[in-house]
Amino acid sequence: MNNIILIGLPGSGKSTLGVILAKTLGLRFVDTDIIIQEHTGRLLQEIINTVGAEEFLRVEEACILSLDCSDTVIATGGSVVYSSRAMQHLKSGGITIYLEISCEEMISRLKNIVTRGVVLKSGQSLRDMYYQRIPLYERYADIRVDCSDEAFESVVEKVAMKIKGMNARIT
């Protein structure tokens, strides 16, 4: 297991933390949201607005299933946990870390909800999405790290310590 896969709600810091973690551990960095945009030639929100959430999830799954990387920190989109195939593919090559934040923290961090590319089902509020996804993140997590009200450097340190602890148990 040589990849580190970051999962969590929109606004949990997967992309920002992922870059810092990759630099800290000397690994590559991939953001699956960027891969989706490169693959489609469109922004995430544009995809959701034009083809809908379900089609976006199919595109996201296809992009994740095409990933073939090693020694990489992978920041996923918050909706990746809706695809068991995508999650099995990611988990087969690494350690999955769930970056936990409270519902209130998520809502306060999501200032650009209309342009951010957040997958919401028809009529679903951010709070509804939060409670729907939590059991999925918990199911797929190898490691859970609380990120609410913490500086990124502190969270990176926590994650690095937990990964080292997990690697020590594996070897």
Backbone as JSON, one array per atom type, in Angstrom:
{
  "sequence": "MNNIILIGLPGSGKSTLGVILAKTLGLRFVDTDIIIQEHTGRLLQEIINTVGAEEFLRVEEACILSLDCSDTVIATGGSVVYSSRAMQHLKSGGITIYLEISCEEMISRLKNIVTRGVVLKSGQSLRDMYYQRIPLYERYADIRVDCSDEAFESVVEKVAMKIKGMNARIT",
  "N": [[0.86, -1.18, 0.0], [0.94, 1.92, -1.12], [-0.1, 4.4, -1.75], [-1.75, 7.35, -0.54], [-4.93, 8.04, 0.25], [-7.19, 10.6, 0.36], [-10.26, 11.2, 1.81], [-13.44, 12.76, 2.33], [-15.8, 15.27, 3.38], [-16.97, 18.0, 1.26], [-14.95, 20.83, 1.57], [-13.45, 19.9, 3.65], [-10.74, 19.98, 3.41], [-9.2, 18.38, 1.75], [-7.81, 18.8, -0.75], [-6.06, 20.99, -0.22], [-4.69, 20.11, 2.1], [-3.68, 17.77, 1.02], [-1.7, 18.57, -0.84], [0.23, 19.72, 0.89], [0.78, 17.51, 2.52], [1.84, 15.72, 0.62], [4.2, 17.08, -0.07], [5.47, 17.04, 2.42], [5.87, 14.29, 2.86], [7.28, 13.54, 0.64], [5.99, 12.63, -1.67], [4.08, 12.15, -4.75], [1.32, 14.21, -5.98], [-2.14, 14.08, -6.59], [-5.2, 15.38, -7.67], [-8.41, 14.37, -7.86], [-10.62, 15.81, -8.73], [-9.51, 17.69, -10.45], [-8.56, 15.95, -12.41], [-10.99, 15.03, -13.46], [-11.96, 17.43, -14.56], [-9.96, 17.92, -16.48], [-10.32, 15.67, -18.1], [-12.93, 16.0, -19.09], [-12.96, 18.58, -20.04], [-14.41, 20.56, -18.86], [-15.67, 22.59, -16.15], [-16.35, 21.37, -12.82], [-18.85, 22.15, -11.68], [-20.17, 22.98, -13.96], [-20.46, 20.56, -15.33], [-22.21, 19.2, -13.58], [-24.4, 20.94, -13.67], [-25.17, 20.74, -16.36], [-25.47, 18.0, -17.11], [-26.38, 16.71, -14.88], [-26.42, 15.31, -11.51], [-26.24, 12.46, -11.28], [-25.06, 11.61, -13.72], [-22.66, 13.0, -13.5], [-21.55, 11.59, -11.35], [-21.08, 9.12, -12.59], [-19.11, 9.86, -14.46], [-17.12, 10.67, -12.68], [-16.58, 8.22, -11.39], [-15.56, 6.7, -13.58], [-13.22, 8.17, -14.18], [-11.77, 7.8, -11.8], [-11.46, 5.02, -11.8], [-9.71, 4.8, -13.88], [-7.33, 5.66, -12.87], [-3.93, 5.08, -12.23], [-1.59, 4.95, -10.2], [1.3, 5.37, -8.07], [2.94, 5.83, -4.92], [1.7, 8.24, -4.18], [-0.22, 11.0, -3.06], [-3.62, 11.16, -3.0], [-6.16, 13.29, -3.53], [-9.53, 13.17, -3.23], [-12.77, 13.81, -4.74], [-15.57, 14.88, -2.8], [-17.78, 13.29, -3.29], [-16.98, 10.78, -4.08], [-17.35, 8.53, -2.51], [-19.82, 7.51, -3.09], [-19.51, 5.61, -4.99], [-18.87, 2.32, -4.89], [-17.19, 0.76, -6.45], [-15.21, 2.59, -7.33], [-14.11, 3.28, -4.84], [-13.13, 0.79, -3.94], [-11.17, 0.38, -5.86], [-9.41, 2.53, -5.31], [-8.72, 1.94, -2.62], [-7.39, -0.45, -2.95], [-4.83, 0.21, -3.55], [-3.73, 1.67, -1.47], [-3.73, 3.58, 1.63], [-6.6, 4.75, 3.2], [-7.68, 7.85, 4.24], [-9.87, 9.52, 6.26], [-10.89, 12.72, 6.46], [-12.27, 14.34, 8.94], [-14.88, 16.64, 9.61], [-17.13, 18.85, 11.33], [-20.66, 19.29, 10.73], [-21.42, 21.98, 10.88], [-18.95, 23.22, 10.54], [-18.34, 22.42, 7.91], [-20.4, 23.74, 6.47], [-19.76, 26.41, 7.07], [-17.29, 26.64, 5.78], [-17.88, 26.33, 3.09], [-18.19, 28.58, 1.0], [-18.58, 29.17, -1.67], [-20.71, 27.71, -2.89], [-22.35, 27.57, -5.19], [-20.62, 27.48, -7.33], [-18.74, 25.59, -6.79], [-18.92, 22.83, -7.35], [-20.25, 20.85, -5.92], [-21.85, 17.83, -5.3], [-25.15, 17.55, -5.02], [-28.14, 15.91, -4.4], [-31.39, 16.12, -5.95], [-33.28, 18.54, -4.33], [-31.88, 18.22, -1.99], [-30.33, 19.33, 0.98], [-27.31, 20.91, 2.26], [-26.9, 19.98, 4.84], [-28.44, 17.61, 4.82], [-26.96, 16.16, 2.92], [-24.54, 15.92, 4.29], [-25.19, 14.21, 6.49], [-25.98, 11.95, 5.08], [-23.64, 11.12, 3.83], [-21.72, 10.62, 5.86], [-21.77, 7.92, 7.08], [-20.74, 6.5, 4.88], [-18.14, 7.56, 4.49], [-17.04, 6.72, 6.91], [-17.19, 3.94, 6.61], [-15.3, 3.4, 4.59], [-12.9, 4.33, 5.59], [-9.54, 3.9, 6.62], [-8.08, 5.25, 8.41], [-9.02, 7.83, 10.63], [-9.2, 11.34, 10.92], [-9.64, 14.16, 12.82], [-10.43, 17.3, 11.63], [-11.54, 19.69, 12.25], [-11.42, 23.08, 13.12], [-8.59, 23.23, 13.11], [-5.19, 23.98, 12.32], [-3.69, 23.55, 9.1], [-1.05, 22.55, 9.09], [-0.87, 21.29, 11.55], [-2.77, 19.26, 11.23], [-1.58, 17.85, 9.12], [0.68, 16.89, 10.45], [-0.57, 15.18, 12.33], [-1.75, 13.3, 10.56], [0.52, 12.23, 9.28], [1.78, 11.02, 11.49], [-0.13, 9.07, 12.16], [-0.12, 7.51, 9.83], [2.51, 6.52, 9.9], [2.31, 5.02, 12.23], [0.43, 3.11, 11.44], [1.81, 1.86, 9.33], [3.88, 0.72, 10.79], [2.51, -1.27, 12.16], [1.8, -2.91, 10.06], [4.16, -3.86, 8.93]],
  "CA": [[0.0, 0.0, 0.0], [1.87, 3.04, -1.2], [-0.8, 5.67, -1.95], [-2.54, 7.89, 0.56], [-6.16, 8.53, -0.35], [-7.91, 11.48, 1.27], [-11.69, 11.29, 1.58], [-14.12, 13.61, 3.3], [-16.8, 16.2, 2.88], [-16.49, 19.22, 0.63], [-14.49, 21.81, 2.55], [-12.66, 19.28, 4.74], [-9.33, 20.31, 3.21], [-8.5, 17.3, 1.05], [-6.88, 19.31, -1.76], [-5.02, 21.81, 0.43], [-3.92, 19.22, 2.96], [-3.0, 16.81, 0.17], [-0.47, 19.18, -1.38], [1.19, 19.85, 1.99], [1.16, 16.16, 2.92], [2.72, 15.18, -0.42], [5.51, 17.72, 0.1], [6.04, 16.57, 3.68], [6.26, 12.88, 2.77], [8.05, 13.32, -0.58], [5.17, 11.86, -2.6], [3.38, 12.9, -5.79], [-0.01, 14.64, -5.59], [-3.17, 14.06, -7.63], [-6.53, 15.81, -7.25], [-9.3, 13.74, -8.83], [-11.48, 16.84, -9.32], [-8.76, 18.24, -11.59], [-8.56, 14.92, -13.46], [-12.33, 15.07, -14.08], [-12.01, 18.64, -15.39], [-9.1, 17.71, -17.64], [-10.94, 14.63, -18.93], [-14.17, 16.49, -19.73], [-12.78, 19.93, -20.57], [-15.41, 21.43, -18.24], [-15.62, 22.73, -14.69], [-17.22, 20.42, -12.13], [-20.22, 22.67, -11.56], [-20.75, 22.98, -15.32], [-20.88, 19.18, -15.61], [-23.39, 18.93, -12.76], [-25.52, 21.76, -14.16], [-25.63, 20.37, -17.71], [-25.86, 16.59, -17.25], [-26.97, 16.23, -13.64], [-25.57, 14.68, -10.49], [-26.01, 11.04, -11.54], [-24.07, 11.48, -14.8], [-21.39, 13.44, -12.93], [-21.01, 10.48, -10.55], [-20.56, 8.13, -13.53], [-17.85, 10.4, -14.98], [-16.17, 10.61, -11.57], [-16.19, 6.81, -11.22], [-14.71, 6.32, -14.71], [-11.91, 8.82, -14.01], [-11.06, 7.15, -10.69], [-11.09, 3.67, -12.21], [-8.59, 4.9, -14.82], [-6.12, 6.05, -12.14], [-2.91, 4.07, -12.0], [-0.45, 5.7, -9.66], [1.93, 4.85, -6.85], [3.67, 6.84, -4.14], [0.93, 9.45, -4.49], [-1.33, 11.45, -2.22], [-4.76, 11.36, -3.89], [-7.29, 14.03, -2.96], [-10.73, 12.79, -3.98], [-13.95, 14.63, -4.57], [-16.37, 14.43, -1.67], [-18.82, 12.35, -3.7], [-16.37, 9.52, -4.52], [-17.81, 7.42, -1.68], [-21.05, 6.96, -3.65], [-19.15, 4.51, -5.89], [-18.1, 1.27, -4.22], [-16.13, 0.34, -7.38], [-14.13, 3.57, -7.26], [-13.46, 3.18, -3.53], [-12.36, -0.46, -3.92], [-9.98, 0.61, -6.7], [-8.49, 3.39, -4.56], [-8.24, 1.25, -1.42], [-6.5, -1.56, -3.32], [-3.46, 0.7, -3.7], [-3.26, 2.59, -0.45], [-4.38, 3.84, 2.92], [-7.65, 5.75, 3.05], [-7.77, 8.72, 5.41], [-11.09, 10.31, 6.31], [-10.71, 14.01, 7.12], [-13.56, 14.62, 9.56], [-15.26, 17.97, 10.08], [-18.53, 18.91, 11.75], [-21.58, 19.85, 9.73], [-21.32, 23.43, 10.97], [-17.66, 23.59, 9.94], [-18.49, 22.26, 6.47], [-21.25, 24.83, 5.96], [-19.04, 27.69, 7.15], [-16.18, 26.63, 4.82], [-18.37, 26.3, 1.7], [-18.67, 29.92, 0.64], [-18.86, 29.24, -3.11], [-21.48, 26.49, -3.16], [-22.93, 27.55, -6.54], [-19.57, 27.26, -8.33], [-17.76, 24.66, -6.21], [-19.0, 21.49, -7.9], [-20.71, 19.93, -4.88], [-22.94, 16.98, -5.77], [-26.34, 17.5, -4.18], [-29.28, 15.3, -5.08], [-32.52, 17.05, -6.09], [-33.94, 18.91, -3.08], [-31.04, 17.89, -0.83], [-29.59, 20.44, 1.6], [-25.95, 20.54, 2.68], [-27.04, 19.19, 6.07], [-28.89, 16.27, 4.4], [-25.81, 15.52, 2.28], [-23.59, 15.62, 5.36], [-25.6, 13.01, 7.25], [-26.04, 10.82, 4.17], [-22.29, 10.67, 3.48], [-20.88, 10.25, 7.01], [-21.56, 6.46, 7.19], [-19.91, 6.03, 3.76], [-16.75, 7.88, 4.81], [-16.62, 5.86, 8.01], [-17.04, 2.58, 6.09], [-14.11, 3.25, 3.76], [-11.71, 4.9, 6.24], [-8.56, 3.13, 7.38], [-7.68, 6.19, 9.46], [-9.89, 9.01, 10.74], [-8.5, 12.47, 11.52], [-10.5, 15.32, 13.03], [-9.82, 18.48, 11.02], [-12.29, 20.89, 12.63], [-10.71, 24.12, 13.88], [-7.17, 22.92, 13.23], [-4.32, 24.49, 11.26], [-3.31, 22.47, 8.18], [0.22, 21.95, 9.49], [-1.18, 20.4, 12.67], [-3.46, 18.09, 10.67], [-0.56, 17.09, 8.37], [1.48, 16.19, 11.45], [-1.41, 14.09, 12.84], [-1.89, 12.3, 9.51], [1.82, 11.58, 9.11], [2.0, 10.14, 12.65], [-1.04, 7.92, 12.06], [0.37, 6.65, 8.74], [3.68, 5.82, 10.39], [1.82, 4.03, 13.18], [-0.22, 2.05, 10.68], [2.87, 1.13, 8.61], [4.62, -0.08, 11.77], [1.68, -2.45, 12.46], [1.73, -3.76, 8.85], [5.47, -4.51, 8.7]],
  "C": [[0.9, 1.23, 0.0], [1.21, 4.37, -1.53], [-1.5, 6.07, -0.66], [-3.74, 8.55, -0.07], [-6.92, 9.34, 0.68], [-9.37, 11.53, 0.87], [-12.29, 12.19, 2.64], [-15.07, 14.56, 2.59], [-16.18, 17.36, 2.11], [-16.1, 20.22, 1.72], [-13.66, 21.22, 3.67], [-11.17, 19.52, 4.58], [-8.53, 19.28, 2.45], [-7.45, 17.83, 0.07], [-5.73, 20.09, -1.12], [-4.11, 20.95, 1.28], [-3.1, 18.25, 2.12], [-1.7, 17.34, -0.39], [0.6, 19.25, -0.29], [1.69, 18.48, 2.43], [2.12, 15.53, 1.91], [4.13, 15.78, -0.3], [6.22, 17.19, 1.34], [6.6, 15.15, 3.58], [7.06, 12.55, 1.51], [7.32, 12.46, -1.59], [4.63, 12.77, -3.7], [2.02, 13.31, -5.24], [-0.95, 14.63, -6.79], [-4.49, 14.5, -6.98], [-7.52, 15.27, -8.27], [-10.31, 14.73, -9.43], [-10.81, 17.47, -10.55], [-8.72, 17.24, -12.74], [-9.91, 14.92, -14.19], [-12.43, 16.28, -15.01], [-11.15, 18.5, -16.63], [-9.72, 16.73, -18.62], [-12.13, 15.17, -19.73], [-14.0, 17.84, -20.41], [-13.79, 20.92, -20.0], [-15.19, 21.5, -16.74], [-16.61, 21.77, -14.06], [-18.66, 20.91, -12.08], [-20.93, 22.69, -12.92], [-21.24, 21.58, -15.69], [-22.18, 18.88, -14.86], [-24.6, 19.68, -13.3], [-26.06, 21.27, -15.5], [-26.1, 18.92, -17.82], [-26.45, 15.99, -15.99], [-26.0, 15.48, -12.75], [-25.26, 13.23, -10.81], [-24.97, 10.83, -12.64], [-22.7, 11.95, -14.31], [-20.75, 12.29, -12.15], [-20.46, 9.37, -11.45], [-19.21, 8.58, -14.12], [-16.77, 10.32, -13.91], [-15.67, 9.18, -11.39], [-15.24, 6.37, -12.33], [-13.31, 6.91, -14.57], [-11.11, 8.15, -12.9], [-10.61, 5.75, -11.09], [-9.92, 3.68, -13.19], [-7.28, 5.28, -14.13], [-5.2, 4.86, -11.95], [-1.67, 4.8, -11.51], [0.09, 5.0, -8.42], [2.7, 5.98, -6.2], [3.02, 8.21, -4.32], [-0.08, 9.73, -3.39], [-2.46, 11.79, -3.19], [-5.86, 12.06, -3.12], [-8.5, 13.73, -3.83], [-11.8, 13.86, -3.83], [-14.8, 14.05, -3.45], [-17.39, 13.37, -2.01], [-18.27, 10.98, -4.1], [-16.93, 8.32, -3.76], [-19.15, 6.85, -2.14], [-20.76, 5.78, -4.57], [-18.29, 3.48, -5.15], [-16.97, 0.78, -5.13], [-14.94, 1.29, -7.31], [-13.37, 3.44, -5.93], [-12.64, 1.89, -3.42], [-11.07, -0.3, -4.72], [-8.95, 1.45, -5.93], [-7.88, 2.64, -3.38], [-7.28, 0.11, -1.75], [-5.05, -1.1, -3.43], [-3.0, 1.62, -2.6], [-4.08, 2.63, 0.82], [-5.38, 4.96, 2.72], [-7.8, 6.53, 4.35], [-9.0, 9.61, 5.27], [-10.82, 11.57, 7.12], [-12.07, 14.46, 7.65], [-13.72, 16.1, 9.91], [-16.73, 17.91, 10.49], [-19.38, 19.5, 10.63], [-21.48, 21.37, 9.71], [-20.05, 23.94, 10.32], [-17.74, 23.5, 8.42], [-19.28, 23.44, 5.88], [-20.51, 26.15, 6.0], [-17.88, 27.77, 6.15], [-16.65, 26.72, 3.37], [-19.01, 27.63, 1.35], [-19.15, 29.98, -0.81], [-19.65, 28.03, -3.58], [-22.02, 26.44, -4.59], [-21.89, 27.33, -7.64], [-18.6, 26.15, -7.94], [-17.78, 23.27, -6.84], [-19.38, 20.46, -6.85], [-21.92, 19.16, -5.39], [-24.03, 16.94, -4.7], [-27.45, 16.86, -4.99], [-30.43, 16.32, -5.1], [-33.2, 17.28, -4.74], [-33.11, 18.67, -1.83], [-30.33, 19.15, -0.32], [-28.18, 19.96, 1.93], [-26.01, 19.66, 3.92], [-27.49, 17.75, 5.74], [-27.72, 15.49, 3.8], [-24.8, 15.06, 3.33], [-23.96, 14.3, 6.04], [-25.75, 11.77, 6.36], [-24.64, 10.25, 3.92], [-21.46, 10.15, 4.65], [-20.7, 8.73, 7.12], [-20.68, 5.89, 6.06], [-18.43, 6.33, 4.02], [-16.22, 6.96, 5.9], [-16.38, 4.42, 7.54], [-15.71, 2.41, 5.38], [-12.81, 3.7, 4.44], [-10.84, 3.83, 6.9], [-8.13, 3.94, 8.6], [-8.66, 7.35, 9.44], [-9.12, 10.11, 11.46], [-9.47, 13.64, 11.62], [-9.78, 16.57, 12.54], [-10.54, 19.78, 11.41], [-11.4, 21.81, 13.46], [-9.23, 23.83, 14.1], [-6.4, 23.54, 12.06], [-3.87, 23.31, 10.39], [-2.02, 21.79, 8.6], [0.02, 20.96, 10.63], [-1.85, 19.12, 12.17], [-2.47, 17.23, 9.89], [0.29, 16.28, 9.35], [0.71, 14.98, 12.03], [-1.5, 12.95, 11.83], [-0.59, 11.53, 9.34], [2.11, 10.62, 10.26], [1.11, 8.9, 12.57], [-0.61, 6.97, 10.96], [1.58, 5.87, 9.21], [3.29, 4.74, 11.37], [1.17, 2.85, 12.47], [0.82, 1.2, 9.94], [3.68, 0.25, 9.57], [3.84, -1.35, 12.11], [1.66, -3.43, 11.29], [3.03, -4.52, 8.66], [5.92, -5.35, 9.86]]
}
